[in-house]
């Protein structure tokens, strides 16, 4: 069965989000680490993802890239895991999953690259400003254990990862709303598996 679900990743990448999601799904998968540089740009891997980036999954011969898409796909492919709300109750689920994938990631990445949008840029860019984006995200998680209802979902994997990493690496303020939301997610066993994989890889790299 492991050959039916293949996960391409690098421990120092956004693949950690997909790894967490795969562990939540609870299905067997084959993990393939792709090193940066030539291996990620090789013909073999470009046949999987022409962008030459991880993560990617192959399930039943079909390729899925982009972390938010991987999370949403896995929730639908394995409904028995209960990682997506009932279809008629997915408004918040889709809204905040893709808000994090779009405005949040774009706003944080733009600031990290040293670009501050002008007032004219703000009208053009989908996120407007980092401050407005984070204000909106803080409002979405305020006094909520889960982002899309009363159950944990794939949206929590994605939104929670961005908040947790953002606070850890200083790209997001440690707002009370973010701290409280992340505290309710960070100790999930599935996340601990993915986090351990990353930490062990970093420790190994430090010894080499």
N, C-alpha and C positions, 0 to 999 in steps of 0.2 A: 504493500500500500504506500510505502514511503516514496516510491517513484512517481506516484500520482500527484504529489504536491511537493514542489521543489522551491526552496527559498534561497535566493541569491542576496547576499548582504556583505557588509563590512562592519565590524564592531564599532568603528569610529564614523558612523553615518546615521542618517535618519532611519536606517534599517532597524534600529532599536525599537521604533514604534511598531513596525510590522512584526517584529519578533514577539513583542508583548501580545499583539493581537493573535498571532498564531498560537501562543501558549494558552490564551483565553479560549480559543476555539477547541483545543484539546484533541486535535486530530494529528496523526503521525505525519511528519514532513522530513524531507531531506534538506539539510542545511549546507549550502556551498558558500564559502568565504571567497570573495573576489578582492584581490589586492588592488590598491590604487596604482595608477601608472599604466604600464603596458597591458597587464591582465584585464583591466577594466575597459581598455580600448581594443582588445583583441577581436578578431573576426568572430570567434566563438561567442563571446559575450555580446558583441554588437548585434548578433543574430537574435539575441533575447531582447536587448534594449538598445536600439540605435543611438540613444542619447549617451550611452557609455556610462550610465550611472546606476547605483543601487539605491534602494532595494528593488527587486522584481520577484514575482512568483510565477511559476508555471503550474497550472492545475488542469489535469486532463488534456494536456497539449495546448492549452490557451494561456497566453501571457497577460499578466496584469502588472502595470507599473504605476507609479505615483502613490504615495503612502496613503492618502485619504481614500483613493480608489481601492487599494488593497484592503483597507479596513472594511469599507462598505461591501466589497465583493465577498470577503470571507464571512461576514455576518449573514449574507444572503445564501452563500453556498452551503453553509452549515447551520441551518436554522435551529437545530436541536440545541445549540449552545446558548440560544436566547440572547444574542448580542445586538439585536435590532428590535425596536418597538413594533407592535402590530402596524401594518401598512397605513391604517387610517389615523394613526397617532405619531406619524413620523415628521411632522412639521418642524419641531424643535431639533430633532435628530439631524435632519438634512441641513437645516439652517446653520446650526453651530458647528457641525462637522466641516462644512464648506466655508464658513466664515473663518475658521482657523486655517484652513488650507489656502484661502485666498487673502483677504485683508490682513489677517494677523501675520502670516508668514511673510508677505510682501512688505508690510510696514516694519517688522523687526529686521528683516534682511537689508532693507534700504538704509535704515539707521546704522546698522552694523558696518555697512560699506561706506559710511561717511556722507551719504547724500541726504540733504535736508530739502524737501520739496518746497518750492515757492508757492505763493498763494494761487498762482495760475496752475502750477503742477498739481496742487491739491484738488482742483476741480477736475483734472484729467485722470488722476490716479484713483483706483477703486477704493483705496483705504483712506484717502484724505490725509490724515496725519497719524503718527504713531499714538499720540495722546488720545485722540478720539477713538481709535481702534481699541486701545487698552481700556478706556472708560467703558466702552460697549461690552467688552469681554468680561470686565469685572461685574457689570450689571447682570450679565447672563448667569454667572456662577454664584452671585450673592445669595446666601441662605439656601443654597441648593446642594444636596449631596451629589446628585447626578445631573448632568446637563440636559437630558432629554426625558425627564419624567422621574418615576420613583424606582427605576431599575438601572443598573449599570449597563452600558451599551458601548458599541464600537466608537461612538462619538466621544465618550469619556477617555478611551484610549488615546485618541488623537488630540483632543483639546487638553487633556491632562498632561500629556507628554510635552506639549509646547509650553504649558505653564510651568511644569516642573523644571524643564531644561532652561527656560527663560530666566527663572529666578536663580537657578544654580550658576548660570554663566553671566548673569548681570544684564541680560537684554530685556528683562521685564522687572519692574519694581516689585518688591515683596509686599504687595498690598494685602490687607487682611482677608479680602475675598479670595485671592489666589492661594494664600497660605492655607486657609480653611478647606478649600476645595481639594488641593493637592494632598493634604493630610489624610483625607478620606480615600485616596487612591494609591498612594505610593507603596503601601505595604501589601498590596495584592500579590499572592504567590506567583501568578503569571508574570507580573512586572519584575519581580525579584529574579526570576530565571533570566530574563533578558538583560537586566542590570548586571547580574553576576557574569554573564558572558562578556559584556563590555569591559567590566573591571578587570577580569582575568586577562583579556587581550591587551589592555593598557599596561598591566603589570608585566606581562611577557615582553611587550615592546620596550618597556623601560629597562629590562634586563639584557636586551640584545644590543 
